[in-house]
Amino acid sequence: MRVEQETTIGASRVLLYPIYHPAAALYTPAMLKVLEEDFARLPALLGAVPQAAPAAVPHLAPVGAEPAVQLGLF
């Protein structure tokens, strides 16, 4: 059974739930049962709300900084 993990990505608290790629069942038929169990847990995990992370402080450019220049391809 897989275990979900709470982590912070950027300023957001997220729930990670690693699963095998669905194509694994094509190459290893025994994986179909594992994938079905993993997908059956998804509705409960989607309903779980991770703890709120503190609000992010926006990154501001210093006053007087030169504007960014879009580089050309050629």
Biopython code that builds the backbone (N, CA, C, O; Angstrom):
import numpy as np
from Bio.PDB.StructureBuilder import StructureBuilder

atoms = [
    (1, "MET", "N", (0.846, -1.186, 0.000)),
    (1, "MET", "CA", (0.000, 0.000, 0.000)),
    (1, "MET", "C", (0.886, 1.241, 0.000)),
    (1, "MET", "O", (1.869, 1.316, 0.736)),
    (2, "ARG", "N", (0.532, 2.192, -0.817)),
    (2, "ARG", "CA", (1.287, 3.430, -0.916)),
    (2, "ARG", "C", (0.865, 4.397, 0.189)),
    (2, "ARG", "O", (-0.271, 4.363, 0.662)),
    (3, "VAL", "N", (1.786, 5.244, 0.582)),
    (3, "VAL", "CA", (1.524, 6.209, 1.633)),
    (3, "VAL", "C", (1.683, 7.606, 1.054)),
    (3, "VAL", "O", (2.680, 7.908, 0.399)),
    (4, "GLU", "N", (0.698, 8.451, 1.299)),
    (4, "GLU", "CA", (0.785, 9.815, 0.829)),
    (4, "GLU", "C", (1.703, 10.627, 1.743)),
    (4, "GLU", "O", (1.897, 10.281, 2.908)),
    (5, "GLN", "N", (2.262, 11.702, 1.206)),
    (5, "GLN", "CA", (3.182, 12.545, 1.959)),
    (5, "GLN", "C", (2.773, 13.998, 1.790)),
    (5, "GLN", "O", (2.479, 14.444, 0.681)),
    (6, "GLU", "N", (2.757, 14.733, 2.895)),
    (6, "GLU", "CA", (2.510, 16.169, 2.826)),
    (6, "GLU", "C", (3.842, 16.870, 2.656)),
    (6, "GLU", "O", (4.825, 16.521, 3.309)),
    (7, "THR", "N", (3.874, 17.867, 1.769)),
    (7, "THR", "CA", (5.086, 18.642, 1.561)),
    (7, "THR", "C", (4.702, 20.044, 1.112)),
    (7, "THR", "O", (3.541, 20.304, 0.794)),
    (8, "THR", "N", (5.660, 20.929, 1.087)),
    (8, "THR", "CA", (5.430, 22.292, 0.623)),
    (8, "THR", "C", (6.136, 22.485, -0.702)),
    (8, "THR", "O", (7.330, 22.210, -0.823)),
    (9, "ILE", "N", (5.404, 22.956, -1.694)),
    (9, "ILE", "CA", (5.968, 23.287, -2.992)),
    (9, "ILE", "C", (5.685, 24.764, -3.204)),
    (9, "ILE", "O", (4.531, 25.175, -3.320)),
    (10, "GLY", "N", (6.746, 25.556, -3.254)),
    (10, "GLY", "CA", (6.573, 27.001, -3.316)),
    (10, "GLY", "C", (5.932, 27.464, -2.027)),
    (10, "GLY", "O", (6.473, 27.234, -0.946)),
    (11, "ALA", "N", (4.789, 28.113, -2.129)),
    (11, "ALA", "CA", (4.075, 28.581, -0.947)),
    (11, "ALA", "C", (2.852, 27.722, -0.648)),
    (11, "ALA", "O", (2.065, 28.051, 0.239)),
    (12, "SER", "N", (2.690, 26.628, -1.382)),
    (12, "SER", "CA", (1.501, 25.791, -1.222)),
    (12, "SER", "C", (1.831, 24.489, -0.510)),
    (12, "SER", "O", (2.863, 23.865, -0.761)),
    (13, "ARG", "N", (0.945, 24.099, 0.370)),
    (13, "ARG", "CA", (1.051, 22.809, 1.052)),
    (13, "ARG", "C", (0.294, 21.808, 0.190)),
    (13, "ARG", "O", (-0.886, 22.012, -0.093)),
    (14, "VAL", "N", (0.953, 20.728, -0.235)),
    (14, "VAL", "CA", (0.339, 19.753, -1.130)),
    (14, "VAL", "C", (0.472, 18.338, -0.570)),
    (14, "VAL", "O", (1.298, 18.070, 0.302)),
    (15, "LEU", "N", (-0.349, 17.457, -1.085)),
    (15, "LEU", "CA", (-0.337, 16.054, -0.706)),
    (15, "LEU", "C", (0.172, 15.264, -1.902)),
    (15, "LEU", "O", (-0.452, 15.278, -2.963)),
    (16, "LEU", "N", (1.297, 14.578, -1.744)),
    (16, "LEU", "CA", (1.866, 13.769, -2.822)),
    (16, "LEU", "C", (1.443, 12.318, -2.629)),
    (16, "LEU", "O", (1.486, 11.792, -1.517)),
    (17, "TYR", "N", (1.040, 11.684, -3.709)),
    (17, "TYR", "CA", (0.622, 10.283, -3.665)),
    (17, "TYR", "C", (1.235, 9.585, -4.872)),
    (17, "TYR", "O", (0.639, 9.576, -5.949)),
    (18, "PRO", "N", (2.418, 9.002, -4.706)),
    (18, "PRO", "CA", (3.078, 8.369, -5.854)),
    (18, "PRO", "C", (2.368, 7.080, -6.263)),
    (18, "PRO", "O", (1.991, 6.263, -5.424)),
    (19, "ILE", "N", (2.198, 6.924, -7.569)),
    (19, "ILE", "CA", (1.608, 5.695, -8.119)),
    (19, "ILE", "C", (2.412, 5.290, -9.350)),
    (19, "ILE", "O", (3.162, 6.090, -9.910)),
    (20, "TYR", "N", (2.246, 4.045, -9.758)),
    (20, "TYR", "CA", (2.873, 3.584, -10.981)),
    (20, "TYR", "C", (2.151, 4.192, -12.180)),
    (20, "TYR", "O", (0.970, 4.529, -12.100)),
    (21, "HIS", "N", (2.861, 4.323, -13.270)),
    (21, "HIS", "CA", (2.239, 4.791, -14.499)),
    (21, "HIS", "C", (1.258, 3.713, -14.959)),
    (21, "HIS", "O", (1.575, 2.526, -14.877)),
    (22, "PRO", "N", (0.083, 4.096, -15.437)),
    (22, "PRO", "CA", (-0.911, 3.098, -15.857)),
    (22, "PRO", "C", (-0.397, 2.116, -16.913)),
    (22, "PRO", "O", (-0.901, 0.996, -16.994)),
    (23, "ALA", "N", (0.582, 2.501, -17.716)),
    (23, "ALA", "CA", (1.116, 1.584, -18.725)),
    (23, "ALA", "C", (1.826, 0.397, -18.086)),
    (23, "ALA", "O", (2.066, -0.610, -18.752)),
    (24, "ALA", "N", (2.164, 0.502, -16.807)),
    (24, "ALA", "CA", (2.816, -0.616, -16.116)),
    (24, "ALA", "C", (1.933, -1.861, -16.157)),
    (24, "ALA", "O", (2.446, -2.980, -16.200)),
    (25, "ALA", "N", (0.624, -1.680, -16.145)),
    (25, "ALA", "CA", (-0.299, -2.822, -16.197)),
    (25, "ALA", "C", (-0.278, -3.512, -17.558)),
    (25, "ALA", "O", (-0.616, -4.691, -17.662)),
    (26, "LEU", "N", (0.117, -2.784, -18.598)),
    (26, "LEU", "CA", (0.204, -3.404, -19.921)),
    (26, "LEU", "C", (1.373, -4.378, -20.000)),
    (26, "LEU", "O", (1.284, -5.419, -20.651)),
    (27, "TYR", "N", (2.453, -4.034, -19.339)),
    (27, "TYR", "CA", (3.670, -4.847, -19.407)),
    (27, "TYR", "C", (3.767, -5.856, -18.277)),
    (27, "TYR", "O", (4.428, -6.886, -18.414)),
    (28, "THR", "N", (3.110, -5.564, -17.158)),
    (28, "THR", "CA", (3.118, -6.470, -16.011)),
    (28, "THR", "C", (1.672, -6.625, -15.539)),
    (28, "THR", "O", (1.201, -5.813, -14.742)),
    (29, "PRO", "N", (0.967, -7.637, -16.006)),
    (29, "PRO", "CA", (-0.452, -7.778, -15.665)),
    (29, "PRO", "C", (-0.750, -7.802, -14.168)),
    (29, "PRO", "O", (-1.846, -7.413, -13.765)),
    (30, "ALA", "N", (0.183, -8.244, -13.337)),
    (30, "ALA", "CA", (-0.041, -8.263, -11.889)),
    (30, "ALA", "C", (-0.177, -6.846, -11.324)),
    (30, "ALA", "O", (-0.726, -6.669, -10.237)),
    (31, "MET", "N", (0.317, -5.837, -12.050)),
    (31, "MET", "CA", (0.246, -4.448, -11.585)),
    (31, "MET", "C", (-1.168, -3.883, -11.684)),
    (31, "MET", "O", (-1.468, -2.865, -11.061)),
    (32, "LEU", "N", (-2.035, -4.525, -12.452)),
    (32, "LEU", "CA", (-3.393, -4.014, -12.621)),
    (32, "LEU", "C", (-4.112, -3.905, -11.282)),
    (32, "LEU", "O", (-4.777, -2.902, -11.023)),
    (33, "LYS", "N", (-3.991, -4.908, -10.433)),
    (33, "LYS", "CA", (-4.647, -4.885, -9.122)),
    (33, "LYS", "C", (-4.085, -3.751, -8.266)),
    (33, "LYS", "O", (-4.845, -3.060, -7.588)),
    (34, "VAL", "N", (-2.779, -3.551, -8.288)),
    (34, "VAL", "CA", (-2.149, -2.472, -7.518)),
    (34, "VAL", "C", (-2.663, -1.119, -8.000)),
    (34, "VAL", "O", (-2.994, -0.251, -7.192)),
    (35, "LEU", "N", (-2.727, -0.944, -9.311)),
    (35, "LEU", "CA", (-3.209, 0.324, -9.866)),
    (35, "LEU", "C", (-4.679, 0.566, -9.527)),
    (35, "LEU", "O", (-5.069, 1.692, -9.218)),
    (36, "GLU", "N", (-5.488, -0.484, -9.584)),
    (36, "GLU", "CA", (-6.901, -0.330, -9.226)),
    (36, "GLU", "C", (-7.049, 0.113, -7.777)),
    (36, "GLU", "O", (-7.884, 0.967, -7.476)),
    (37, "GLU", "N", (-6.252, -0.453, -6.876)),
    (37, "GLU", "CA", (-6.299, -0.063, -5.463)),
    (37, "GLU", "C", (-5.848, 1.386, -5.284)),
    (37, "GLU", "O", (-6.450, 2.141, -4.521)),
    (38, "ASP", "N", (-4.779, 1.770, -5.997)),
    (38, "ASP", "CA", (-4.284, 3.146, -5.908)),
    (38, "ASP", "C", (-5.338, 4.137, -6.398)),
    (38, "ASP", "O", (-5.593, 5.151, -5.748)),
    (39, "PHE", "N", (-5.952, 3.838, -7.550)),
    (39, "PHE", "CA", (-6.954, 4.745, -8.095)),
    (39, "PHE", "C", (-8.211, 4.780, -7.230)),
    (39, "PHE", "O", (-8.895, 5.803, -7.189)),
    (40, "ALA", "N", (-8.528, 3.693, -6.543)),
    (40, "ALA", "CA", (-9.692, 3.672, -5.660)),
    (40, "ALA", "C", (-9.504, 4.607, -4.466)),
    (40, "ALA", "O", (-10.485, 5.097, -3.907)),
    (41, "ARG", "N", (-8.257, 4.860, -4.072)),
    (41, "ARG", "CA", (-7.986, 5.761, -2.941)),
    (41, "ARG", "C", (-8.035, 7.236, -3.329)),
    (41, "ARG", "O", (-8.144, 8.095, -2.455)),
    (42, "LEU", "N", (-7.956, 7.545, -4.619)),
    (42, "LEU", "CA", (-7.884, 8.936, -5.053)),
    (42, "LEU", "C", (-9.048, 9.812, -4.571)),
    (42, "LEU", "O", (-8.788, 10.926, -4.118)),
    (43, "PRO", "N", (-10.320, 9.379, -4.639)),
    (43, "PRO", "CA", (-11.395, 10.264, -4.166)),
    (43, "PRO", "C", (-11.215, 10.686, -2.700)),
    (43, "PRO", "O", (-11.455, 11.844, -2.357)),
    (44, "ALA", "N", (-10.803, 9.769, -1.850)),
    (44, "ALA", "CA", (-10.600, 10.115, -0.433)),
    (44, "ALA", "C", (-9.432, 11.092, -0.276)),
    (44, "ALA", "O", (-9.488, 12.013, 0.539)),
    (45, "LEU", "N", (-8.377, 10.883, -1.063)),
    (45, "LEU", "CA", (-7.224, 11.778, -0.972)),
    (45, "LEU", "C", (-7.541, 13.161, -1.525)),
    (45, "LEU", "O", (-7.050, 14.161, -1.001)),
    (46, "LEU", "N", (-8.341, 13.231, -2.560)),
    (46, "LEU", "CA", (-8.717, 14.529, -3.117)),
    (46, "LEU", "C", (-9.592, 15.314, -2.153)),
    (46, "LEU", "O", (-9.603, 16.545, -2.185)),
    (47, "GLY", "N", (-10.320, 14.614, -1.301)),
    (47, "GLY", "CA", (-11.152, 15.283, -0.309)),
    (47, "GLY", "C", (-10.363, 15.751, 0.902)),
    (47, "GLY", "O", (-10.845, 16.582, 1.670)),
    (48, "ALA", "N", (-9.152, 15.224, 1.082)),
    (48, "ALA", "CA", (-8.316, 15.624, 2.224)),
    (48, "ALA", "C", (-7.749, 17.007, 1.965)),
    (48, "ALA", "O", (-7.273, 17.298, 0.867)),
    (49, "VAL", "N", (-7.801, 17.845, 2.967)),
    (49, "VAL", "CA", (-7.281, 19.203, 2.840)),
    (49, "VAL", "C", (-5.995, 19.311, 3.659)),
    (49, "VAL", "O", (-6.033, 19.165, 4.881)),
    (50, "PRO", "N", (-4.857, 19.564, 3.004)),
    (50, "PRO", "CA", (-3.615, 19.737, 3.759)),
    (50, "PRO", "C", (-3.686, 20.984, 4.629)),
    (50, "PRO", "O", (-4.474, 21.892, 4.361)),
    (51, "GLN", "N", (-2.865, 21.026, 5.666)),
    (51, "GLN", "CA", (-2.814, 22.191, 6.538)),
    (51, "GLN", "C", (-2.369, 23.399, 5.728)),
    (51, "GLN", "O", (-1.541, 23.293, 4.824)),
    (52, "ALA", "N", (-2.939, 24.547, 6.071)),
    (52, "ALA", "CA", (-2.611, 25.770, 5.339)),
    (52, "ALA", "C", (-1.178, 26.197, 5.618)),
    (52, "ALA", "O", (-0.707, 26.142, 6.754)),
    (53, "ALA", "N", (-0.499, 26.619, 4.570)),
    (53, "ALA", "CA", (0.863, 27.140, 4.701)),
    (53, "ALA", "C", (0.779, 28.645, 4.925)),
    (53, "ALA", "O", (-0.213, 29.272, 4.553)),
    (54, "PRO", "N", (1.799, 29.222, 5.523)),
    (54, "PRO", "CA", (1.785, 30.670, 5.708)),
    (54, "PRO", "C", (1.767, 31.380, 4.358)),
    (54, "PRO", "O", (2.284, 30.866, 3.367)),
    (55, "ALA", "N", (1.165, 32.566, 4.334)),
    (55, "ALA", "CA", (1.066, 33.328, 3.088)),
    (55, "ALA", "C", (2.460, 33.667, 2.570)),
    (55, "ALA", "O", (3.360, 33.996, 3.343)),
    (56, "ALA", "N", (2.623, 33.583, 1.270)),
    (56, "ALA", "CA", (3.913, 33.866, 0.646)),
    (56, "ALA", "C", (4.122, 35.370, 0.509)),
    (56, "ALA", "O", (3.179, 36.125, 0.272)),
    (57, "VAL", "N", (5.348, 35.781, 0.659)),
    (57, "VAL", "CA", (5.700, 37.175, 0.460)),
    (57, "VAL", "C", (6.098, 37.330, -1.000)),
    (57, "VAL", "O", (7.012, 36.644, -1.458)),
    (58, "PRO", "N", (5.430, 38.223, -1.749)),
    (58, "PRO", "CA", (5.764, 38.350, -3.164)),
    (58, "PRO", "C", (7.168, 38.902, -3.360)),
    (58, "PRO", "O", (7.648, 39.715, -2.570)),
    (59, "HIS", "N", (7.815, 38.449, -4.424)),
    (59, "HIS", "CA", (9.151, 38.932, -4.759)),
    (59, "HIS", "C", (8.993, 40.187, -5.612)),
    (59, "HIS", "O", (8.398, 40.143, -6.689)),
    (60, "LEU", "N", (9.523, 41.292, -5.131)),
    (60, "LEU", "CA", (9.417, 42.554, -5.850)),
    (60, "LEU", "C", (10.782, 42.958, -6.382)),
    (60, "LEU", "O", (11.795, 42.781, -5.706)),
    (61, "ALA", "N", (10.809, 43.497, -7.589)),
    (61, "ALA", "CA", (12.061, 43.983, -8.167)),
    (61, "ALA", "C", (12.457, 45.267, -7.458)),
    (61, "ALA", "O", (11.598, 46.073, -7.100)),
    (62, "PRO", "N", (13.757, 45.461, -7.253)),
    (62, "PRO", "CA", (14.193, 46.693, -6.604)),
    (62, "PRO", "C", (13.854, 47.923, -7.456)),
    (62, "PRO", "O", (13.811, 47.846, -8.684)),
    (63, "VAL", "N", (13.617, 49.043, -6.793)),
    (63, "VAL", "CA", (13.306, 50.282, -7.494)),
    (63, "VAL", "C", (14.497, 50.683, -8.351)),
    (63, "VAL", "O", (15.638, 50.624, -7.893)),
    (64, "GLY", "N", (14.244, 51.090, -9.586)),
    (64, "GLY", "CA", (15.314, 51.509, -10.481)),
    (64, "GLY", "C", (15.930, 50.366, -11.262)),
    (64, "GLY", "O", (16.875, 50.580, -12.020)),
    (65, "ALA", "N", (15.411, 49.144, -11.092)),
    (65, "ALA", "CA", (15.961, 48.009, -11.829)),
    (65, "ALA", "C", (15.571, 48.126, -13.292)),
    (65, "ALA", "O", (14.491, 48.622, -13.613)),
    (66, "GLU", "N", (16.445, 47.670, -14.180)),
    (66, "GLU", "CA", (16.144, 47.723, -15.604)),
    (66, "GLU", "C", (15.088, 46.673, -15.947)),
    (66, "GLU", "O", (15.090, 45.579, -15.382)),
    (67, "PRO", "N", (14.186, 47.007, -16.875)),
    (67, "PRO", "CA", (13.161, 46.031, -17.246)),
    (67, "PRO", "C", (13.776, 44.851, -17.984)),
    (67, "PRO", "O", (14.833, 44.984, -18.601)),
    (68, "ALA", "N", (13.130, 43.716, -17.923)),
    (68, "ALA", "CA", (13.606, 42.506, -18.593)),
    (68, "ALA", "C", (13.496, 42.696, -20.101)),
    (68, "ALA", "O", (12.580, 43.361, -20.584)),
    (69, "VAL", "N", (14.423, 42.114, -20.833)),
    (69, "VAL", "CA", (14.449, 42.203, -22.284)),
    (69, "VAL", "C", (14.133, 40.833, -22.855)),
    (69, "VAL", "O", (14.750, 39.838, -22.473)),
    (70, "GLN", "N", (13.167, 40.777, -23.776)),
    (70, "GLN", "CA", (12.819, 39.516, -24.426)),
    (70, "GLN", "C", (13.873, 39.205, -25.482)),
    (70, "GLN", "O", (14.083, 40.000, -26.398)),
    (71, "LEU", "N", (14.532, 38.071, -25.364)),
    (71, "LEU", "CA", (15.556, 37.684, -26.315)),
    (71, "LEU", "C", (14.912, 37.066, -27.544)),
    (71, "LEU", "O", (13.876, 36.409, -27.448)),
    (72, "GLY", "N", (15.522, 37.275, -28.685)),
    (72, "GLY", "CA", (15.023, 36.701, -29.927)),
    (72, "GLY", "C", (15.536, 35.273, -30.099)),
    (72, "GLY", "O", (16.475, 34.860, -29.419)),
    (73, "LEU", "N", (14.932, 34.541, -30.988)),
    (73, "LEU", "CA", (15.331, 33.181, -31.246)),
    (73, "LEU", "C", (16.534, 33.118, -32.167)),
    (73, "LEU", "O", (17.353, 32.208, -32.045)),
    (74, "PHE", "N", (16.660, 34.090, -33.107)),
    (74, "PHE", "CA", (17.786, 34.112, -34.049)),
    (74, "PHE", "C", (18.472, 35.440, -34.010)),
    (74, "PHE", "O", (19.445, 35.654, -34.733)),
]
sb = StructureBuilder()
sb.init_structure("model")
sb.init_model(0)
sb.init_chain("A")
sb.init_seg("    ")
for serial, (resi, resn, name, xyz) in enumerate(atoms, 1):
    if name == "N":
        sb.init_residue(resn, " ", resi, " ")
    sb.init_atom(name, np.array(xyz, "f"), 0.0, 1.0, " ", f" {name:<3s}", serial, name[0])
structure = sb.get_structure()
